[in-house]
Amino acid sequence: IVRYFNQSSERIFLRTKAILGRKVQQCHPQKSLPLVKGMLDEFRKVEVAKDITEMKKIEGEKRLL
């Protein structure tokens, strides 16, 4: 799901806020979907999850350390 994109001047295809919330696959031409799927699969291989419950309890100046 598209949550963010940058407005780079080097972008080939312009993006509008209308793509926010869409599936990434819906933002690309049909013929490029195999490449998009491959990239998403690679991203998922390095996905990390971490329990940050204790970190969320930190308050004040210590939070910046």
Secondary structure as GFF3:
##gff-version 3
##sequence-region A 1 65
A	DSSP	three_ten_helix	17	19	.	.	.	ID=ss1
A	DSSP	three_ten_helix	24	27	.	.	.	ID=ss2
A	DSSP	three_ten_helix	30	32	.	.	.	ID=ss3
A	DSSP	alpha_helix	33	45	.	.	.	ID=ss4
A	DSSP	alpha_helix	53	56	.	.	.	ID=ss5
A	DSSP	three_ten_helix	60	64	.	.	.	ID=ss6
###
